[in-house]
Amino acid sequence: RCPARPPAAGPVARADARAGTLASAGMASRLVARSLADVGINFGKRLGIGGFATVYPGRHAEAGVGVAVKTMLPACSAEPYGGEKDLARAIAHEWEAADFLQQSKAHPNIVEYFGHFRGTGSEAAAQGLQLPSWLQTSEEGADMQLSYFVMEHLPGASLERHIKESGTLEEGEAQRITRQICHALQHLHDIGLVHRDVKPENFLLERSDEEFPTLKLADFGIATSIRPRHVAGTFPAGREGRGRGAGAWPSLGDGEMPGSVPYMAPEMLTHQWTSLVRGADGRTELLAASDMWSCGVSLYVMLSGALPFGEDPEEICSGTPPDFSGEAWKNVSKEAIDLVMKLLNPSVEERWTAKQALSHEWFHEDSTLGDCAATGRSFSPGVPRDFPEFAGAFIRRLRAWRQMSKLRRVAIIAMARKLEEQHDAHRLAEAA
């Protein structure tokens, strides 16, 4: 790993008045970053570090908007999976995924990419990156190609950290988070991408201090296309993967296992990816099914604080249903458990898609109210037309209240009574 050194004052410019207006107007999605000239990187501060990449804070040179810059450099990678070959594959996967995401409409639950490009070691050194000593004075170091992925900066923590700090999530919160996860996956699958590393660690909170934060999916290092022409192995004639000089979509064979074992679907652990590609016959939902299994594992973890099958590949592939007998499941609704079961179906053919998951009753209003609408029964005369919507919202809030811890409910009641005592109407009533 490259050692860090104190940040230089020059590379990261301060935001001017125009930049502040741009950011506050929510126009960051229009940013474009094509080279190091477009973005200043603070190489002295790390936002995160992984096996093949380090993420640094940066600022768009023209707009002054803060960004995150994922930097991939062989000399700076931890290389736990086999070195430069795997690094090159990771760059290729993320490069093409970034292409897909930039060409499609931005989604609120997916980290937005503003650009991806390559630069030399000498250019990075000029901005403050401290290369290893043996590279600082060599032509190899000066000419070494770094890959950069410029994306929006999310100051919040990861979902993984949020779960660890909470132990388990209240069902209402898990529901809101799972809905966002399913929306993100539905969008990915619709545009022809499968993430293959869906887990709480790869979901970032837009902010950690909000009661209902927005969640965004990140890290596309092993994502791949599930569009028929790509899984066949080549792009249309004349198109090459930009930035890597190869015509074929980067792929993983049956002998390799992409992802994190506790969250991996059985078909991935048993090396069936290539077999699925050959047998899918254009049915992209079969190739996207592994993401939905990972979504089910994540939901199980949110509600119970534990993994459904541990970290044993044999247990994951056994076909045994997850255990719901623990203490954590006593206050979880049958609808939530049913959705977990549908997502953790070992059959690729029968496992629910993201679209099906979003239609599950767990995400919708109380079934009694739904029955009224479905059967055409009307409410009593004089009841406002928006009463069903109001009643549904009221019931959802009652459920959320019931799922809160006793200590939290007591604290809320105490604050509410205090506010009531301070209200002008209360003072006037006492004075009268």
C-alpha positions as CSV (number, residue, x, y, z in Angstrom):
1,R,0.0,0.0,0.0
2,C,1.2,3.5,-0.8
3,P,2.1,5.5,2.3
4,A,0.1,8.7,2.8
5,R,1.7,12.1,3.2
6,P,0.2,15.4,4.5
7,P,-2.2,17.0,2.0
8,A,-0.9,19.7,-0.3
9,A,-2.8,22.9,-0.2
10,G,-2.7,23.5,-4.0
11,P,-4.5,20.5,-5.7
12,V,-7.9,20.8,-4.0
13,A,-9.4,24.1,-4.9
14,R,-12.0,25.9,-2.7
15,A,-15.6,26.1,-3.9
16,D,-16.6,29.5,-5.2
17,A,-20.0,31.1,-5.1
18,R,-21.1,29.5,-8.4
19,A,-20.1,26.1,-7.2
20,G,-22.2,26.5,-4.0
21,T,-25.2,27.5,-6.1
22,L,-24.7,24.5,-8.3
23,A,-24.4,22.0,-5.5
24,S,-27.4,23.4,-3.6
25,A,-29.5,23.3,-6.8
26,G,-28.8,19.5,-7.0
27,M,-27.0,19.7,-10.3
28,A,-24.1,17.5,-9.4
29,S,-25.5,14.9,-11.8
30,R,-24.3,17.1,-14.7
31,L,-20.7,17.0,-13.7
32,V,-18.2,15.5,-16.1
33,A,-14.7,14.3,-15.2
34,R,-12.5,13.1,-18.0
35,S,-9.0,13.7,-16.7
36,L,-7.1,14.9,-13.6
37,A,-7.4,18.4,-15.0
38,D,-11.2,18.1,-14.1
39,V,-10.8,17.0,-10.5
40,G,-8.3,17.8,-7.7
41,I,-7.6,14.9,-5.4
42,N,-6.5,15.1,-1.8
43,F,-4.1,12.1,-1.8
44,G,-3.2,12.9,1.8
45,K,-6.6,11.7,3.2
46,R,-8.3,8.4,2.6
47,L,-12.0,7.8,2.6
48,G,-11.6,4.0,2.4
49,I,-9.2,1.3,1.2
50,G,-9.9,-2.1,-0.3
51,G,-8.1,-5.0,-1.9
52,F,-7.5,-3.2,-5.2
53,A,-8.4,0.4,-4.6
54,T,-8.1,3.4,-2.4
55,V,-10.8,6.1,-2.3
56,Y,-9.7,9.7,-1.8
57,P,-11.8,12.9,-1.4
58,G,-11.6,15.4,-4.3
59,R,-13.3,18.4,-5.7
60,H,-14.5,19.1,-9.2
61,A,-12.2,21.8,-10.6
62,E,-14.9,23.8,-12.4
63,A,-17.9,23.3,-10.2
64,G,-16.2,23.1,-6.8
65,V,-18.5,20.2,-5.8
66,G,-17.0,17.6,-3.5
67,V,-16.5,14.1,-5.0
68,A,-15.0,10.8,-4.1
69,V,-12.2,9.4,-6.3
70,K,-11.6,5.7,-6.4
71,T,-8.0,5.1,-7.5
72,M,-6.7,1.7,-8.7
73,L,-2.9,1.3,-8.9
74,P,-1.0,-2.0,-8.8
75,A,1.6,-0.7,-6.5
76,C,-1.0,0.6,-4.0
77,S,-3.3,-2.5,-4.0
78,A,-3.4,-5.0,-1.2
79,E,-3.6,-7.7,-3.9
80,P,-5.2,-10.5,-1.8
81,Y,-6.8,-12.4,-4.7
82,G,-3.9,-13.1,-7.0
83,G,-2.2,-9.8,-8.0
84,E,-2.2,-7.9,-11.2
85,K,-4.4,-10.3,-13.2
86,D,-7.3,-9.9,-10.7
87,L,-6.6,-6.1,-10.5
88,A,-6.9,-5.8,-14.2
89,R,-10.1,-7.8,-14.2
90,A,-11.5,-5.6,-11.4
91,I,-10.7,-2.4,-13.3
92,A,-12.3,-3.9,-16.5
93,H,-15.5,-4.8,-14.7
94,E,-15.9,-1.4,-12.9
95,W,-14.9,0.4,-16.1
96,E,-17.7,-1.2,-18.1
97,A,-20.2,-0.9,-15.2
98,A,-19.4,2.8,-15.0
99,D,-20.0,3.1,-18.7
100,F,-23.5,1.5,-18.3
101,L,-24.4,3.7,-15.3
102,Q,-23.3,6.9,-17.0
103,Q,-25.2,6.2,-20.1
104,S,-28.4,5.4,-18.2
105,K,-30.5,7.7,-16.1
106,A,-29.2,8.4,-12.6
107,H,-30.9,6.4,-9.9
108,P,-31.4,7.7,-6.3
109,N,-30.2,4.4,-4.8
110,I,-27.1,3.9,-6.8
111,V,-23.8,5.9,-6.4
112,E,-23.5,8.2,-9.4
113,Y,-20.4,8.1,-11.5
114,F,-19.2,11.4,-13.0
115,G,-16.4,10.0,-15.1
116,H,-13.6,7.4,-15.3
117,F,-10.2,7.8,-16.9
118,R,-6.6,6.9,-16.7
119,G,-3.5,9.0,-15.8
120,T,0.2,8.4,-15.3
121,G,2.1,8.0,-12.1
122,S,3.9,11.3,-12.7
123,E,0.6,13.2,-12.9
124,A,-0.6,11.6,-9.7
125,A,2.7,12.5,-8.0
126,A,2.2,16.1,-9.1
127,Q,-1.1,16.2,-7.2
128,G,0.4,14.7,-4.0
129,L,0.3,10.9,-4.3
130,Q,3.5,9.5,-2.7
131,L,4.6,6.5,-4.8
132,P,6.9,3.9,-3.3
133,S,10.5,5.0,-3.3
134,W,11.6,2.5,-6.0
135,L,9.0,4.0,-8.4
136,Q,9.6,7.7,-7.6
137,T,12.8,7.8,-9.6
138,S,12.1,5.2,-12.3
139,E,10.5,5.5,-15.7
140,E,8.2,2.7,-14.7
141,G,6.7,4.7,-11.9
142,A,6.3,7.9,-14.1
143,D,4.6,5.9,-16.8
144,M,2.5,3.6,-14.6
145,Q,-1.2,3.8,-15.5
146,L,-3.6,4.6,-12.7
147,S,-7.3,4.1,-13.2
148,Y,-9.7,6.7,-11.6
149,F,-13.4,6.5,-11.0
150,V,-15.0,9.8,-10.0
151,M,-18.3,9.6,-8.1
152,E,-20.5,11.4,-5.7
153,H,-19.2,11.7,-2.2
154,L,-21.4,10.2,0.5
155,P,-20.5,11.3,4.0
156,G,-22.6,8.7,5.8
157,A,-21.5,5.3,7.1
158,S,-22.1,1.9,5.4
159,L,-25.2,-0.1,6.1
160,E,-22.9,-2.8,7.6
161,R,-21.6,-0.3,10.2
162,H,-25.2,0.9,10.9
163,I,-26.3,-2.7,11.6
164,K,-23.3,-3.4,13.8
165,E,-24.0,-0.3,15.9
166,S,-27.7,-1.1,16.2
167,G,-27.4,-4.9,16.7
168,T,-30.7,-5.5,14.9
169,L,-32.9,-3.0,13.0
170,E,-36.5,-2.3,13.8
171,E,-38.7,-3.9,11.2
172,G,-40.0,-0.5,9.9
173,E,-36.4,0.6,9.3
174,A,-35.5,-2.7,7.7
175,Q,-38.5,-2.4,5.4
176,R,-37.5,1.1,4.3
177,I,-33.9,0.0,3.6
178,T,-34.9,-3.2,1.8
179,R,-37.3,-1.2,-0.4
180,Q,-34.4,1.0,-1.5
181,I,-32.1,-2.1,-2.1
182,C,-34.8,-3.6,-4.3
183,H,-35.2,-0.4,-6.3
184,A,-31.5,-0.2,-6.8
185,L,-31.3,-3.9,-8.0
186,Q,-34.4,-3.5,-10.2
187,H,-32.7,-0.6,-12.0
188,L,-29.4,-2.4,-12.4
189,H,-31.1,-5.5,-13.8
190,D,-33.3,-3.5,-16.1
191,I,-30.3,-1.8,-17.7
192,G,-28.5,-5.1,-18.0
193,L,-26.1,-5.3,-15.1
194,V,-25.8,-7.7,-12.2
195,H,-23.7,-6.5,-9.2
196,R,-22.7,-9.9,-7.8
197,D,-21.4,-8.4,-4.5
198,V,-24.6,-7.2,-2.8
199,K,-24.0,-6.9,0.9
200,P,-24.5,-4.3,3.7
201,E,-20.8,-3.2,3.3
202,N,-21.5,-2.0,-0.2
203,F,-24.5,0.1,0.6
204,L,-23.6,3.6,1.8
205,L,-25.9,6.0,3.7
206,E,-26.2,9.4,2.1
207,R,-26.0,10.8,5.6
208,S,-25.8,9.1,9.0
209,D,-27.7,11.7,11.0
210,E,-31.0,11.4,9.2
211,E,-33.9,9.4,10.6
212,F,-34.8,8.0,7.1
213,P,-31.5,8.2,5.2
214,T,-31.1,7.4,1.5
215,L,-29.2,4.3,0.7
216,K,-26.9,4.0,-2.3
217,L,-25.3,0.9,-3.8
218,A,-21.5,1.1,-4.6
219,D,-18.5,-0.9,-5.6
220,F,-19.0,-2.4,-9.0
221,G,-15.6,-4.2,-9.1
222,I,-17.1,-7.6,-10.1
223,A,-20.3,-6.4,-11.8
224,T,-21.0,-7.8,-15.2
225,S,-23.4,-7.4,-18.1
226,I,-26.4,-9.7,-18.5
227,R,-27.4,-8.3,-21.9
228,P,-27.5,-11.2,-24.3
229,R,-24.9,-9.8,-26.7
230,H,-22.4,-9.3,-23.8
231,V,-22.8,-12.6,-22.1
232,A,-22.2,-14.2,-25.4
233,G,-18.7,-12.9,-25.0
234,T,-18.3,-10.0,-27.5
235,F,-19.5,-6.6,-28.2
236,P,-20.9,-5.6,-31.6
237,A,-18.3,-5.3,-34.3
238,G,-16.1,-2.3,-34.0
239,R,-16.9,-1.6,-30.3
240,E,-14.2,-2.1,-27.7
241,G,-14.2,-1.7,-24.0
242,R,-13.0,1.8,-23.5
243,G,-9.9,2.1,-21.4
244,R,-8.8,-1.5,-21.7
245,G,-8.3,-2.4,-25.4
246,A,-10.3,-5.6,-25.3
247,G,-13.4,-6.5,-27.3
248,A,-14.9,-9.0,-24.9
249,W,-16.9,-8.2,-21.8
250,P,-14.8,-9.1,-18.7
251,S,-16.1,-12.4,-17.4
252,L,-15.5,-14.9,-14.7
253,G,-15.4,-18.6,-15.4
254,D,-17.0,-21.4,-13.5
255,G,-13.7,-21.9,-11.6
256,E,-13.8,-18.5,-9.9
257,M,-16.0,-17.3,-7.1
258,P,-17.0,-13.6,-7.3
259,G,-18.4,-12.0,-4.1
260,S,-18.4,-12.5,-0.4
261,V,-19.1,-16.1,0.7
262,P,-21.8,-15.5,3.4
263,Y,-23.9,-13.4,0.9
264,M,-23.2,-15.6,-2.2
265,A,-26.0,-17.5,-3.8
266,P,-25.7,-21.3,-4.0
267,E,-25.3,-21.2,-7.8
268,M,-22.3,-19.0,-7.5
269,L,-20.7,-21.1,-4.8
270,T,-21.1,-24.2,-6.9
271,H,-19.5,-22.5,-9.9
272,Q,-22.6,-22.5,-12.2
273,W,-22.2,-18.9,-13.7
274,T,-21.1,-20.1,-17.1
275,S,-23.7,-22.8,-17.1
276,L,-26.4,-20.3,-16.3
277,V,-25.2,-18.0,-19.1
278,R,-25.4,-20.9,-21.6
279,G,-28.8,-22.1,-20.4
280,A,-30.5,-18.7,-19.8
281,D,-31.6,-18.3,-23.4
282,G,-32.1,-14.5,-23.0
283,R,-33.8,-14.8,-19.6
284,T,-31.8,-12.2,-17.7
285,E,-33.7,-12.7,-14.5
286,L,-31.9,-16.0,-14.1
287,L,-28.5,-14.3,-14.3
288,A,-29.7,-11.6,-11.9
289,A,-31.1,-14.0,-9.3
290,S,-27.8,-14.1,-7.3
291,D,-28.3,-10.5,-6.4
292,M,-31.7,-11.2,-5.0
293,W,-30.3,-14.0,-2.8
294,S,-27.8,-11.6,-1.4
295,C,-30.6,-9.1,-0.8
296,G,-32.4,-11.8,1.2
297,V,-29.3,-12.5,3.3
298,S,-29.0,-8.8,3.9
299,L,-32.6,-8.6,5.1
300,Y,-32.2,-11.6,7.4
301,V,-29.1,-9.9,8.9
302,M,-30.9,-6.6,9.4
303,L,-33.8,-8.3,11.3
304,S,-31.8,-10.7,13.3
305,G,-28.2,-9.5,13.5
306,A,-27.0,-12.9,12.3
307,L,-26.2,-14.6,9.0
308,P,-28.9,-17.2,7.9
309,F,-26.4,-19.9,7.0
310,G,-23.2,-18.7,8.7
311,E,-20.1,-18.7,6.5
312,D,-20.0,-22.4,5.5
313,P,-20.5,-22.9,1.7
314,E,-21.9,-26.4,2.3
315,E,-24.6,-25.0,4.6
316,I,-25.4,-22.2,2.1
317,C,-25.8,-24.8,-0.6
318,S,-27.6,-27.4,1.5
319,G,-31.1,-26.2,0.5
320,T,-32.1,-26.0,4.2
321,P,-34.5,-23.1,4.9
322,P,-33.2,-20.4,7.2
323,D,-34.0,-20.6,10.9
324,F,-36.6,-18.2,12.3
325,S,-36.8,-19.6,15.8
326,G,-34.5,-17.2,17.5
327,E,-35.6,-14.5,20.0
328,A,-35.1,-11.7,17.4
329,W,-37.8,-13.2,15.2
330,K,-40.6,-13.2,17.8
331,N,-41.7,-9.6,17.0
332,V,-41.1,-9.8,13.2
333,S,-44.2,-10.0,11.0
334,K,-45.1,-13.0,9.0
335,E,-44.9,-10.9,5.9
336,A,-41.3,-10.0,6.4
337,I,-40.4,-13.7,7.0
338,D,-42.3,-14.6,3.9
339,L,-40.3,-12.2,1.8
340,V,-37.0,-13.5,3.2
341,M,-38.1,-17.1,2.2
342,K,-38.9,-16.0,-1.3
343,L,-35.5,-14.3,-1.7
344,L,-33.6,-17.2,-0.2
345,N,-35.2,-19.8,-2.4
346,P,-32.4,-22.1,-3.6
347,S,-34.0,-22.5,-7.0
348,V,-32.9,-19.9,-9.5
349,E,-36.1,-20.4,-11.4
350,E,-38.4,-19.8,-8.4
351,R,-36.4,-17.1,-6.6
352,W,-38.3,-13.8,-6.6
353,T,-37.0,-10.9,-8.8
354,A,-36.6,-7.3,-7.6
355,K,-39.8,-6.4,-9.3
356,Q,-41.7,-9.2,-7.6
357,A,-40.2,-8.3,-4.2
358,L,-41.3,-4.7,-4.5
359,S,-44.9,-5.9,-5.1
360,H,-44.8,-8.0,-1.9
361,E,-47.5,-7.2,0.7
362,W,-44.8,-6.4,3.3
363,F,-44.2,-3.1,1.4
364,H,-47.9,-2.2,1.1
365,E,-50.7,-1.0,3.3
366,D,-52.6,-3.1,5.8
367,S,-54.3,-6.1,4.2
368,T,-57.7,-5.2,5.6
369,L,-57.6,-1.8,3.9
370,G,-56.4,-3.5,0.7
371,D,-59.4,-5.9,0.9
372,C,-61.8,-2.9,1.0
373,A,-60.3,-1.5,-2.2
374,A,-60.1,-4.9,-3.9
375,T,-63.7,-5.8,-3.2
376,G,-65.2,-2.4,-4.0
377,R,-66.6,-2.0,-0.5
378,S,-67.0,1.7,0.4
379,F,-66.6,3.4,3.7
380,S,-69.5,5.1,5.6
381,P,-70.9,8.3,4.2
382,G,-69.1,11.4,5.3
383,V,-65.7,9.6,5.5
384,P,-63.1,11.6,3.5
385,R,-62.0,10.0,0.2
386,D,-58.4,10.1,1.4
387,F,-59.3,8.1,4.6
388,P,-57.8,4.8,3.3
389,E,-54.5,6.5,2.7
390,F,-54.6,8.2,6.0
391,A,-55.6,5.0,7.8
392,G,-52.9,3.0,6.1
393,A,-50.2,5.5,7.1
394,F,-51.6,5.5,10.7
395,I,-51.4,1.7,10.9
396,R,-47.9,1.7,9.6
397,R,-46.8,4.2,12.2
398,L,-48.5,2.1,14.9
399,R,-46.6,-0.9,13.8
400,A,-43.3,1.1,13.8
401,W,-44.2,2.3,17.3
402,R,-44.8,-1.2,18.5
403,Q,-41.4,-2.4,17.1
404,M,-39.5,0.3,18.9
405,S,-37.6,-0.5,22.1
406,K,-39.4,0.2,25.4
407,L,-36.7,2.7,26.4
408,R,-37.1,4.7,23.1
409,R,-40.9,4.8,23.5
410,V,-40.6,6.1,27.1
411,A,-38.2,8.8,25.9
412,I,-40.5,9.9,23.1
413,I,-43.5,10.0,25.4
414,A,-41.5,12.2,27.9
415,M,-40.5,14.6,25.2
416,A,-44.1,14.8,23.9
417,R,-45.4,15.6,27.3
418,K,-42.8,18.3,27.8
419,L,-43.7,19.9,24.5
420,E,-47.4,19.8,25.3
421,E,-46.7,21.6,28.6
422,Q,-44.9,24.3,26.7
423,H,-47.6,24.8,24.1
424,D,-49.5,28.2,24.1
425,A,-52.9,26.4,24.2
426,H,-51.9,24.6,27.3
427,R,-50.8,27.8,29.1
428,L,-54.0,29.5,28.1
429,A,-56.1,26.6,29.4
430,E,-54.3,26.7,32.8
431,A,-54.7,30.5,33.0
432,A,-58.4,30.2,32.4
